Amino acid sequence: MAKAIRDTDYLAISTRIRAMENGLLSRERMEQLLEARTEEDTAKLLQESGYPDLDTSRPEAMDAAIAAIREETFLDLADGAPDTRYLDFFRVRYDYHHAKAAVKASALGTNPDTMFSGLGRVAASELMDAVRTGDTDSLPGELGAAVAEAKDILETTRDPQLSDIALDRRMYADLRDIAADTGSAFLQGYVRIMIDAENLRALVRTLRMGRNADFLKGVLLDGGELDTDSVLSVANGESLLELYAPTPLAIAAEYGAEAVKGASLTAFEKLCDDAVMDYLTGARFVPFGDAPLVAYLAAKETEYTNLRILLLGRAAGLSADVIRSRLRAGYV
């Protein structure tokens, strides 16, 4: 295990991040974007916030532009971060997104290039070559074993959902390993709340579909504050609300219980994400250390998600109230 970096090593970058937080899209700015009368007004507001023109008539181009901004953020912060494992942590999700695309494309004989970006730890072309050749030993962390397992599952079962489940499980194992390796209590707590949120989602979907505990056992993730046996107990008849009442996901669970009965999943999904953000906002009271860096990077990811929801919602003609109900809680 590599030596953990001391909080005092983050003095300089913590000061810089506090300044950068002022550039995050606030609730007020999101409201302005939501209520803008014309696309020209929207573009002007985005430019004032440091974003380029995001063309909603070409979603792939818009996603590529946002991906380029993401990469600029990673590169910018890598210069001052005492420990680049924190940047790797946020790149992991893109590695596994690419792996899902590459494994399926290899099985179908199609070209997945439009699904790739430069945001992972591994170049997309290198990952695609590893999938095609089966030579996965050079891939970092759990990724090599994940690709081999997912490829084998897809070839054996022809079920892409089972392949994706295997990749998701390995992804969270990778995230747990990186967080543990840094020695960061804040980053490890972030992983645990993410896993708890994912397991709650899996529980609600399983109950909603009328599936049994054996199905749920196959999709639950290890490493959350709530152990998998406790979550499985709900599928075996225990109370969902009682299990989650003392946790940060209590409100999400209330909406999840209604979703099990047939209510919309939209509000439930949003509240799961909001509970994770609520954990991250604790970093606002940390004067220096790794927590402000982790929270800022996560806040930017939420900002990109919200921008996409807002802009595509406007383009689809959705009302401001509908779009507003789908926006995730922000950091500022």
C-alpha positions as CSV (number, residue, x, y, z in Angstrom):
1,M,0.0,0.0,0.0
2,A,1.4,3.4,-1.0
3,K,2.0,5.9,1.8
4,A,-1.0,8.1,2.5
5,I,-0.6,11.8,1.8
6,R,-1.0,14.2,4.8
7,D,-3.8,16.7,4.9
8,T,-1.3,19.6,5.1
9,D,0.0,18.5,1.6
10,Y,-3.3,19.8,0.3
11,L,-3.1,23.3,1.6
12,A,-2.3,24.9,-1.8
13,I,-4.8,22.9,-3.9
14,S,-7.6,23.3,-1.2
15,T,-7.2,27.1,-1.5
16,R,-7.4,26.8,-5.3
17,I,-10.5,24.6,-5.2
18,R,-12.3,27.0,-2.9
19,A,-11.8,29.6,-5.6
20,M,-12.9,27.2,-8.3
21,E,-16.1,26.3,-6.3
22,N,-17.3,29.9,-7.1
23,G,-17.4,28.8,-10.7
24,L,-19.8,25.9,-10.1
25,L,-23.3,26.4,-11.5
26,S,-25.3,27.6,-8.5
27,R,-29.0,26.9,-8.0
28,E,-29.7,30.5,-9.1
29,R,-27.8,30.0,-12.4
30,M,-29.5,26.7,-13.1
31,E,-32.8,28.5,-12.6
32,Q,-31.7,31.2,-15.1
33,L,-30.9,28.5,-17.6
34,L,-34.2,26.8,-16.9
35,E,-36.2,30.0,-17.4
36,A,-34.2,31.4,-20.4
37,R,-36.6,32.5,-23.1
38,T,-34.5,31.6,-26.1
39,E,-31.6,29.3,-27.1
40,E,-29.5,32.5,-27.6
41,D,-30.1,33.5,-24.0
42,T,-29.2,30.0,-22.9
43,A,-26.0,30.0,-24.9
44,K,-25.1,33.4,-23.4
45,L,-25.6,32.2,-19.8
46,L,-23.5,29.1,-20.5
47,Q,-20.7,31.2,-22.0
48,E,-20.7,33.4,-18.9
49,S,-20.3,30.3,-16.8
50,G,-17.3,29.1,-18.9
51,Y,-19.1,26.6,-21.2
52,P,-18.9,26.6,-24.9
53,D,-22.0,26.5,-27.2
54,L,-23.7,23.1,-26.5
55,D,-25.7,22.1,-29.5
56,T,-28.7,20.1,-28.3
57,S,-29.7,19.3,-31.9
58,R,-26.6,17.1,-32.0
59,P,-26.5,15.2,-28.6
60,E,-23.3,13.3,-29.5
61,A,-21.5,16.6,-30.3
62,M,-22.8,18.0,-27.0
63,D,-21.6,15.0,-25.1
64,A,-18.2,15.3,-26.8
65,A,-18.0,18.9,-25.8
66,I,-18.8,18.1,-22.2
67,A,-16.3,15.3,-22.2
68,A,-13.6,17.7,-23.4
69,I,-14.4,20.0,-20.5
70,R,-14.2,17.0,-18.1
71,E,-10.8,16.2,-19.4
72,E,-9.6,19.8,-19.0
73,T,-10.7,19.6,-15.4
74,F,-8.7,16.4,-14.8
75,L,-5.6,17.8,-16.4
76,D,-5.9,21.1,-14.6
77,L,-6.2,19.5,-11.2
78,A,-3.5,16.8,-11.9
79,D,-0.9,19.6,-11.9
80,G,-1.5,20.5,-8.3
81,A,-2.9,17.3,-6.7
82,P,-0.4,15.7,-4.3
83,D,-1.8,12.3,-5.1
84,T,-3.1,11.5,-8.6
85,R,-4.9,8.4,-7.4
86,Y,-7.8,10.8,-6.6
87,L,-8.0,11.7,-10.3
88,D,-7.7,8.0,-11.2
89,F,-10.7,7.3,-8.9
90,F,-12.9,9.5,-11.0
91,R,-11.6,8.1,-14.3
92,V,-12.5,4.5,-13.3
93,R,-16.2,4.9,-14.2
94,Y,-15.2,5.8,-17.8
95,D,-12.9,2.7,-18.1
96,Y,-15.9,0.5,-17.3
97,H,-18.2,2.4,-19.5
98,H,-15.7,1.8,-22.3
99,A,-15.4,-1.8,-21.3
100,K,-19.1,-2.4,-21.6
101,A,-19.1,-0.9,-25.1
102,A,-16.0,-2.8,-26.2
103,V,-17.2,-6.2,-24.9
104,K,-20.5,-5.8,-26.7
105,A,-19.0,-4.4,-29.9
106,S,-16.5,-7.3,-30.0
107,A,-19.4,-9.8,-29.7
108,L,-21.4,-8.1,-32.4
109,G,-18.6,-7.2,-34.7
110,T,-19.5,-3.5,-34.6
111,N,-17.4,-0.3,-34.1
112,P,-17.9,1.3,-30.7
113,D,-15.8,4.4,-31.4
114,T,-18.8,6.8,-30.8
115,M,-19.1,5.4,-27.3
116,F,-15.5,6.2,-26.4
117,S,-13.9,9.3,-24.8
118,G,-10.5,10.1,-23.5
119,L,-11.6,10.2,-19.9
120,G,-10.5,6.8,-18.6
121,R,-7.2,5.7,-17.1
122,V,-6.7,3.5,-20.2
123,A,-6.9,4.7,-23.8
124,A,-10.1,3.4,-25.4
125,S,-8.1,1.9,-28.3
126,E,-5.9,0.0,-25.9
127,L,-8.9,-1.3,-24.1
128,M,-10.5,-2.4,-27.4
129,D,-7.4,-4.2,-28.4
130,A,-7.3,-6.0,-25.0
131,V,-10.9,-7.2,-25.5
132,R,-10.2,-8.4,-29.1
133,T,-7.0,-10.2,-28.3
134,G,-7.8,-11.4,-24.7
135,D,-4.6,-10.0,-23.5
136,T,-5.9,-8.1,-20.5
137,D,-2.9,-8.4,-18.1
138,S,-1.7,-4.9,-18.6
139,L,-5.0,-3.3,-17.7
140,P,-5.0,-1.6,-14.2
141,G,-6.7,-2.7,-11.1
142,E,-9.7,-5.0,-11.5
143,L,-10.2,-3.9,-15.1
144,G,-8.4,-6.8,-16.8
145,A,-10.2,-9.5,-14.8
146,A,-13.5,-7.6,-15.3
147,V,-13.1,-7.5,-19.1
148,A,-12.2,-11.2,-19.2
149,E,-15.2,-12.2,-17.0
150,A,-17.7,-10.0,-18.9
151,K,-16.5,-11.3,-22.2
152,D,-16.8,-14.9,-21.0
153,I,-20.3,-14.2,-19.6
154,L,-21.5,-12.7,-22.9
155,E,-20.1,-15.5,-25.0
156,T,-21.7,-18.1,-22.7
157,T,-25.1,-16.6,-22.0
158,R,-25.6,-14.0,-24.8
159,D,-27.1,-11.8,-22.0
160,P,-25.5,-8.3,-22.1
161,Q,-27.2,-7.4,-18.8
162,L,-25.3,-10.2,-16.9
163,S,-22.1,-9.0,-18.6
164,D,-22.8,-5.4,-17.4
165,I,-23.6,-6.6,-13.9
166,A,-20.2,-8.3,-13.7
167,L,-18.4,-5.1,-14.9
168,D,-20.3,-3.0,-12.4
169,R,-19.3,-5.3,-9.5
170,R,-15.7,-5.1,-10.5
171,M,-15.9,-1.3,-11.0
172,Y,-17.0,-0.8,-7.4
173,A,-14.3,-3.2,-6.2
174,D,-11.8,-1.0,-8.1
175,L,-13.2,2.1,-6.4
176,R,-13.0,0.5,-3.0
177,D,-9.4,-0.6,-3.6
178,I,-8.3,2.9,-4.8
179,A,-10.0,4.6,-1.8
180,A,-8.4,2.1,0.6
181,D,-5.0,2.6,-1.0
182,T,-5.1,6.3,-0.4
183,G,-6.0,5.9,3.2
184,S,-8.6,8.6,2.9
185,A,-11.5,8.2,5.3
186,F,-13.6,10.7,3.2
187,L,-13.1,8.9,-0.1
188,Q,-13.9,5.5,1.5
189,G,-17.0,7.0,3.0
190,Y,-18.0,8.3,-0.5
191,V,-17.6,4.8,-1.9
192,R,-19.8,3.3,0.8
193,I,-22.6,5.8,0.3
194,M,-22.5,5.2,-3.4
195,I,-22.7,1.4,-2.9
196,D,-25.6,1.9,-0.4
197,A,-27.4,4.0,-3.0
198,E,-26.8,1.4,-5.8
199,N,-28.0,-1.4,-3.6
200,L,-31.2,0.5,-2.7
201,R,-31.8,1.0,-6.4
202,A,-31.3,-2.7,-7.0
203,L,-33.7,-3.6,-4.1
204,V,-36.5,-1.3,-5.3
205,R,-36.2,-2.5,-8.9
206,T,-36.2,-6.1,-7.8
207,L,-39.3,-5.7,-5.6
208,R,-41.0,-3.7,-8.3
209,M,-40.4,-6.4,-10.9
210,G,-41.6,-9.1,-8.5
211,R,-38.3,-10.9,-8.5
212,N,-37.0,-13.0,-5.6
213,A,-34.1,-12.7,-3.2
214,D,-31.9,-15.0,-5.3
215,F,-32.1,-12.5,-8.2
216,L,-31.3,-9.6,-5.9
217,K,-28.3,-11.5,-4.4
218,G,-26.8,-11.6,-7.9
219,V,-26.8,-7.8,-8.3
220,L,-26.0,-6.5,-4.8
221,L,-22.6,-4.9,-4.2
222,D,-20.3,-5.5,-1.2
223,G,-18.8,-2.7,0.7
224,G,-21.6,-0.4,1.8
225,E,-22.6,0.6,5.3
226,L,-25.5,-1.8,5.1
227,D,-24.3,-5.4,4.5
228,T,-25.9,-7.3,1.7
229,D,-27.6,-9.8,4.1
230,S,-29.6,-6.8,5.6
231,V,-30.7,-5.7,2.2
232,L,-31.6,-9.2,1.2
233,S,-33.8,-9.4,4.3
234,V,-36.2,-6.9,2.7
235,A,-36.7,-9.2,-0.3
236,N,-37.5,-11.9,2.2
237,G,-40.2,-9.9,3.9
238,E,-38.6,-7.4,6.3
239,S,-39.5,-3.7,6.2
240,L,-37.7,-1.6,3.7
241,L,-38.5,1.6,5.6
242,E,-37.3,0.2,8.9
243,L,-34.0,-0.9,7.4
244,Y,-33.2,2.5,5.9
245,A,-34.8,4.8,8.5
246,P,-31.5,5.4,10.4
247,T,-29.5,5.9,7.2
248,P,-28.8,8.9,4.9
249,L,-31.1,7.1,2.4
250,A,-34.2,7.3,4.6
251,I,-36.1,9.7,2.4
252,A,-35.1,8.0,-0.8
253,A,-36.3,4.7,0.7
254,E,-39.7,6.3,1.4
255,Y,-40.0,7.1,-2.3
256,G,-38.6,3.7,-3.2
257,A,-41.4,2.0,-1.2
258,E,-43.9,3.9,-3.2
259,A,-42.1,3.1,-6.4
260,V,-42.4,-0.6,-5.5
261,K,-46.1,-0.1,-5.5
262,G,-46.0,1.4,-9.0
263,A,-45.2,5.1,-8.5
264,S,-42.6,6.8,-10.8
265,L,-39.0,5.9,-10.3
266,T,-37.8,9.4,-11.3
267,A,-38.1,11.0,-7.9
268,F,-36.7,8.0,-6.1
269,E,-33.6,7.9,-8.4
270,K,-33.0,11.6,-7.9
271,L,-33.2,11.2,-4.1
272,C,-30.6,8.4,-4.1
273,D,-28.2,10.7,-6.0
274,D,-29.1,13.6,-3.6
275,A,-28.2,11.5,-0.6
276,V,-24.7,10.9,-2.1
277,M,-24.3,14.6,-2.7
278,D,-25.4,15.4,0.9
279,Y,-22.5,13.3,2.1
280,L,-20.1,15.3,-0.2
281,T,-21.3,18.6,1.1
282,G,-19.6,17.8,4.4
283,A,-16.4,18.8,2.6
284,R,-17.5,22.4,2.6
285,F,-16.6,22.6,6.3
286,V,-13.2,21.0,5.8
287,P,-10.5,23.8,5.6
288,F,-8.0,21.7,3.7
289,G,-7.2,18.0,2.9
290,D,-8.3,15.6,0.3
291,A,-12.0,16.0,1.0
292,P,-12.4,19.4,-0.9
293,L,-10.7,17.8,-4.0
294,V,-13.0,14.7,-3.9
295,A,-16.1,16.8,-3.4
296,Y,-15.2,19.3,-6.2
297,L,-14.6,16.5,-8.7
298,A,-17.9,14.8,-7.8
299,A,-19.7,18.2,-7.9
300,K,-18.5,18.8,-11.4
301,E,-19.8,15.3,-12.5
302,T,-23.2,16.2,-11.1
303,E,-23.1,19.6,-12.8
304,Y,-22.5,17.9,-16.2
305,T,-25.4,15.5,-15.5
306,N,-27.7,18.4,-14.6
307,L,-26.7,20.4,-17.7
308,R,-27.5,17.5,-19.9
309,I,-30.9,16.9,-18.3
310,L,-31.7,20.6,-18.5
311,L,-30.6,21.2,-22.1
312,L,-32.1,18.1,-23.5
313,G,-35.3,18.6,-21.6
314,R,-35.6,22.1,-23.0
315,A,-34.9,20.8,-26.5
316,A,-37.7,18.2,-26.0
317,G,-40.1,20.8,-25.0
318,L,-40.5,19.7,-21.4
319,S,-41.9,22.2,-18.9
320,A,-39.6,23.9,-16.4
321,D,-41.3,22.1,-13.6
322,V,-40.7,18.7,-15.1
323,I,-37.1,19.4,-15.8
324,R,-36.6,21.0,-12.3
325,S,-38.0,17.8,-10.7
326,R,-35.3,15.8,-12.4
327,L,-32.3,17.9,-11.6
328,R,-29.9,16.5,-8.9
329,A,-29.0,18.5,-5.8
330,G,-25.9,20.5,-6.5
331,Y,-22.9,21.2,-4.3
332,V,-23.5,25.0,-4.1
